[in-house]
Amino acid sequence: MKKHIRYILLSLLFCLSIFYVDAQKNNYEIKVTVANAPTDKFYLVGYNGVEEIVADSAMVSKKGVAVFKSASELPAGFYRLTDTAQRQYLEMLVDQNRFFSIQTSMKELAVKRKIKNSPENETYFEFQKALLATILVPEQKEVIMANFRDMAPKSLLSTFLRAVSGNPHLKADEKDTAYWAQHALDDVDLNDVRLLHAPFVAKKTLDYFKNIVPQEADSLNKYVDVFFSKIENETVREYYLSQLLELFDDHYQPEYEAVLVHVYDEYYVKGDHSFLESNRARILKNRVKLLRKLLPGTELPYLESYDKDGKIVSTKDIHAQYTLLWFWDPDCDDCVLLTPKLHEIYKQHHDEYNFEVFAMALVDNYQQWQDF
């Protein structure tokens, strides 16, 4: 098996060295034949970061032939051939050559294909077959992954495999340390826009901020800065900026508030932020404006309200070490449940912990407030 793989790699590496060029036009014509396909329409499904998108569709002839063709752009990346019933037929790469054909049949989908003008798809198919064979010899899986990962460093397949197969330089006992946070994305080429159109890569990158980086503001801000310092490609930068703005705009994760303000100030306001839809940009601006006033270390203005006797009370008259601001509403079920509990905690512990409560009812109905 090793000799067979080595022969395939050498042959395909030679083909890739011939076809690899720095730039190509992005118009395309892809002819796919799947004999006896049980459908009259094929879809070319690709990826945009963590989302799947339908890039194109084509009618299928009685002989199973479909042609995807357009003068518009088809981003380099991974694509799947599906139908209206969401059946999966085959996967392909689109990168250097966008004018190629793939021919197979329902009986031979996983074992035989006739591919013209696309050495990269020949390579990808050989990789799929080799990987499938490791079901019987699982100890060969890492060998297969390593061989194809290193065969042509600039190819889409090799770049993708390096990005998703993990960092082989890390030891198992280092995965919960700061070292893991520093190096978990070492093998992801953050400037290769093709990886935005590949499966798993964007999810792995975003999961890095959710699951690997310590979930406190200072650490997140630090690794966000390191992350963006590595990205020069504007398309990649805009994609991950939009995703991180959404990730950290989480009302249930208070530790994200300072991170959202940091990302907004340092990377959104200072850059070209026209990529956000206008309504989303407006909401985000107002959200950050509010959060900026509530960040740790921020000095709040004095608050004033009325007590039950109609007298003005102010937070400036509170001299406790800690003050809890409690905004509630008699129509809010949670507020009705929690406010008495807070009152009990206050009676039992406010002297012990030297804290006071400034509770402000957000209601216009004076009688309803008095009754509660």
C-alpha positions in Angstrom: 0.0 0.0 0.0 2.8 2.4 0.8 4.5 1.8 -2.6 1.2 2.4 -4.3 0.6 5.7 -2.5 4.2 6.8 -3.1 3.7 6.2 -6.9 0.5 8.1 -6.9 2.0 11.0 -5.1 5.0 11.3 -7.4 2.8 11.2 -10.5 0.2 13.7 -9.2 2.9 16.0 -7.8 4.4 16.1 -11.3 1.0 17.0 -12.8 0.3 19.7 -10.2 3.7 21.3 -10.8 2.7 21.7 -14.5 -0.8 23.1 -13.8 -0.1 25.2 -10.8 0.0 28.9 -11.7 -0.3 32.1 -9.7 -3.6 33.4 -11.2 -6.5 32.3 -13.3 -9.7 33.9 -14.4 -12.6 32.9 -12.2 -15.1 32.0 -14.9 -15.7 28.3 -15.2 -17.2 25.4 -17.1 -17.5 22.1 -15.2 -19.0 19.1 -16.8 -20.2 16.3 -14.5 -21.5 13.0 -15.6 -23.1 10.5 -13.2 -24.7 7.7 -15.2 -28.0 6.5 -13.8 -28.3 9.4 -11.4 -31.8 9.4 -9.9 -32.4 13.1 -10.4 -33.0 15.7 -13.1 -31.1 18.5 -11.4 -27.7 18.8 -9.7 -26.5 21.5 -7.3 -23.0 22.7 -6.7 -22.8 23.3 -3.0 -19.8 25.2 -1.5 -18.8 27.0 1.6 -18.6 30.5 2.9 -16.9 30.2 6.2 -19.1 28.2 8.5 -22.1 28.4 6.1 -22.9 26.1 3.2 -24.1 27.9 0.0 -25.5 26.8 -3.3 -23.0 28.1 -5.8 -24.7 26.9 -9.0 -27.3 24.4 -10.4 -27.6 22.6 -13.7 -30.2 20.3 -15.3 -29.3 16.7 -15.7 -29.7 14.9 -19.1 -31.1 11.4 -19.4 -27.5 10.2 -19.6 -26.6 11.9 -16.3 -24.8 14.8 -17.8 -24.8 18.3 -16.2 -22.8 21.4 -17.1 -22.1 24.1 -14.6 -21.0 27.2 -16.6 -20.8 30.9 -15.9 -18.8 34.0 -16.7 -19.1 35.1 -13.1 -16.8 34.2 -10.3 -16.6 30.8 -8.7 -14.4 31.0 -5.6 -11.6 28.5 -5.2 -12.6 25.9 -2.7 -14.3 22.6 -2.0 -17.7 21.8 -3.6 -20.2 18.9 -3.3 -22.5 17.6 -5.9 -26.0 17.1 -4.5 -29.6 17.0 -5.8 -33.0 18.2 -4.6 -33.4 15.2 -2.3 -30.0 16.2 -0.7 -28.3 13.1 -1.9 -24.5 13.4 -1.9 -22.8 12.3 -5.2 -19.2 13.4 -5.1 -16.9 16.1 -3.9 -14.5 18.2 -6.0 -11.9 20.9 -5.8 -12.1 24.2 -7.8 -8.8 26.1 -7.9 -6.3 26.5 -10.6 -8.2 25.0 -13.5 -11.9 25.8 -13.7 -12.5 24.0 -17.0 -12.7 20.3 -16.4 -14.9 17.2 -16.5 -15.7 14.4 -14.1 -17.3 11.2 -15.3 -18.6 8.3 -13.2 -21.7 6.2 -12.5 -23.9 5.5 -9.5 -22.2 2.1 -9.2 -18.7 3.5 -9.3 -19.0 6.8 -7.3 -16.4 5.8 -4.7 -14.1 3.7 -6.8 -13.8 5.0 -10.3 -13.8 8.3 -12.1 -12.6 9.7 -15.4 -11.3 13.1 -14.8 -10.1 15.4 -17.6 -8.0 18.7 -17.2 -7.9 18.6 -13.4 -4.9 17.0 -11.8 -6.0 18.5 -8.5 -9.2 16.5 -8.6 -7.3 13.4 -9.6 -5.2 13.9 -6.5 -8.3 14.6 -4.3 -10.0 11.5 -5.5 -6.9 9.4 -4.8 -6.8 10.9 -1.3 -10.5 10.0 -0.8 -9.9 6.4 -1.9 -6.8 6.1 0.2 -8.5 7.5 3.3 -11.5 5.1 2.7 -9.0 2.2 2.7 -7.8 3.1 6.1 -11.1 1.8 7.6 -9.5 -1.6 7.4 -6.0 -0.4 8.4 -6.7 2.6 10.7 -3.0 2.8 11.7 -2.3 4.0 8.1 -4.7 7.0 8.4 -2.1 9.4 9.8 0.5 8.3 7.2 -2.0 9.0 4.4 -2.9 12.4 5.9 0.8 13.3 6.2 1.7 12.2 2.7 -1.0 14.3 1.0 -0.5 17.2 3.5 3.1 17.6 2.5 3.0 16.7 -1.2 2.5 20.1 -2.8 2.6 22.9 -0.2 0.8 25.5 -2.2 -2.0 23.2 -3.4 -5.5 23.7 -1.9 -5.6 20.1 -0.7 -2.3 20.3 1.1 -3.2 23.7 2.6 -6.5 22.4 3.8 -5.1 19.2 5.3 -2.5 21.2 7.3 -5.3 23.5 8.6 -7.7 20.7 9.8 -5.4 17.9 10.8 -4.3 19.6 14.0 -0.9 20.7 15.1 1.4 17.6 15.3 4.0 19.6 17.2 1.9 19.8 20.3 2.1 17.2 23.0 -1.2 15.8 24.5 -0.4 17.2 27.9 0.1 20.7 26.5 -3.4 21.1 25.1 -4.8 22.8 28.3 -2.0 25.3 28.7 -1.2 28.8 27.4 1.1 27.1 25.0 -1.8 25.5 23.3 -3.6 28.8 23.0 -0.5 30.3 21.4 0.0 27.6 18.8 -3.4 26.0 18.1 -3.7 27.9 14.8 -0.1 27.6 13.7 -1.0 25.4 10.7 -3.9 27.5 9.5 -2.8 29.8 6.7 -5.0 32.8 7.8 -4.1 34.7 4.5 -5.3 31.9 2.2 -8.8 33.0 1.1 -9.4 29.6 -0.3 -9.8 28.2 3.2 -12.9 30.4 3.6 -14.5 28.1 1.0 -13.4 24.8 2.7 -15.2 22.8 5.3 -14.2 22.8 9.0 -11.5 25.6 8.8 -13.6 28.6 9.8 -15.4 26.6 12.5 -12.0 25.5 13.9 -10.8 29.1 13.9 -13.9 30.5 15.7 -14.0 27.5 18.1 -10.4 28.6 19.0 -11.9 31.8 20.6 -14.8 29.9 22.2 -13.0 26.8 23.6 -9.3 27.2 23.7 -8.4 30.8 24.6 -9.1 31.5 28.3 -12.6 33.0 28.6 -11.8 36.2 30.3 -11.5 39.7 28.7 -7.8 40.3 29.0 -6.8 37.0 27.5 -9.4 37.2 24.7 -8.3 40.7 23.8 -4.6 39.6 23.7 -5.3 36.7 21.4 -7.6 38.7 19.2 -4.8 41.2 18.7 -2.3 38.4 17.8 -4.9 36.8 15.5 -5.5 40.0 13.4 -1.8 40.9 13.3 -1.3 37.8 11.2 -4.1 38.6 8.7 -3.2 40.8 5.7 -5.8 39.5 3.2 -8.7 41.9 3.4 -11.4 39.4 2.5 -10.3 37.0 5.2 -9.9 39.9 7.7 -13.5 41.2 7.0 -15.0 37.7 7.3 -13.4 37.0 10.7 -14.1 40.5 11.9 -17.8 40.1 11.2 -17.8 36.7 12.8 -16.0 37.8 16.0 -18.3 40.9 16.3 -21.2 38.5 16.3 -19.6 36.0 18.6 -18.7 38.6 21.3 -22.1 40.3 21.0 -23.6 37.8 23.4 -26.0 39.2 26.0 -25.5 36.0 28.1 -21.7 36.2 28.2 -20.8 39.3 30.3 -17.1 38.5 30.0 -17.4 39.2 26.3 -18.6 42.8 26.7 -15.1 44.3 27.1 -13.9 42.2 24.2 -16.7 43.4 21.9 -15.8 47.0 22.7 -12.2 46.3 22.0 -12.8 44.5 18.7 -15.2 47.3 17.6 -12.8 50.1 18.5 -9.6 48.6 17.2 -10.6 46.7 14.1 -14.0 47.9 13.0 -14.0 51.7 13.6 -10.4 52.0 12.5 -10.9 50.0 9.3 -13.3 49.9 6.3 -16.5 48.9 8.0 -18.8 49.0 4.9 -19.1 45.3 4.8 -21.7 45.2 7.6 -25.4 45.7 6.6 -26.5 49.2 7.7 -29.1 48.1 10.2 -26.7 45.7 11.8 -24.0 48.4 11.9 -26.5 50.8 13.6 -27.5 48.2 16.3 -23.9 47.3 16.9 -22.9 51.0 17.3 -25.6 51.5 19.9 -24.8 48.3 21.7 -21.1 49.3 22.1 -22.1 52.8 23.1 -24.1 51.3 26.0 -21.5 48.7 27.0 -18.7 51.3 27.0 -20.4 52.9 30.0 -20.7 49.6 31.9 -17.1 48.2 31.5 -15.2 47.4 34.7 -13.3 50.5 35.9 -15.8 52.9 34.3 -17.0 55.7 36.6 -20.8 55.8 36.3 -22.7 59.1 36.6 -24.9 59.5 39.7 -28.4 58.1 39.4 -31.4 59.7 40.9 -35.0 58.4 41.5 -37.9 58.8 43.9 -38.6 56.9 47.0 -42.1 55.8 48.1 -42.7 59.1 49.8 -41.8 61.1 46.6 -38.4 62.2 47.8 -35.4 62.2 45.5 -32.7 59.7 46.4 -29.3 59.5 44.7 -26.4 57.1 44.5 -24.1 59.9 45.6 -25.5 59.6 49.1 -24.5 55.9 49.3 -21.2 55.4 51.1 -21.0 51.6 51.2 -18.0 49.8 49.7 -20.2 48.2 47.1 -23.4 49.3 45.5 -25.7 47.0 43.5 -27.8 48.7 40.9 -31.1 46.7 40.6 -33.4 47.6 37.7 -36.7 45.8 37.9 -40.3 45.9 36.7 -43.5 44.7 38.5 -44.7 43.2 35.2 -41.5 41.1 34.9 -42.0 37.5 36.3 -38.3 37.1 37.0 -38.1 40.4 38.8 -41.1 39.5 41.0 -39.4 36.3 41.9 -35.9 37.6 42.5 -36.5 41.0 44.1 -37.8 39.5 47.4 -34.8 37.1 47.4 -32.4 40.0 47.0 -34.2 41.7 49.8 -33.5 38.7 52.1 -29.9 38.6 51.1 -29.6 42.3 51.8 -31.1 42.0 55.3 -28.8 39.1 56.2 -25.5 40.3 54.6 -25.3 44.0 53.8 -23.4 44.8 57.0 -21.1 41.8 56.7 -20.1 42.8 53.1 -20.7 46.5 53.4 -23.0 46.8 50.4 -26.1 48.7 49.5 -28.8 48.3 46.9 -30.2 51.0 44.7 -33.3 49.5 43.2 -35.1 51.4 40.5 -38.4 50.3 39.1 -38.8 50.7 35.3 -42.5 51.4 35.4 -44.9 54.3 35.0 -47.7 52.9 37.1 -47.1 54.4 40.5 -49.7 52.3 42.3 -48.4 49.0 40.8 -45.0 49.9 42.1 -46.3 50.8 45.6 -48.4 47.6 45.8 -45.3 45.4 45.2 
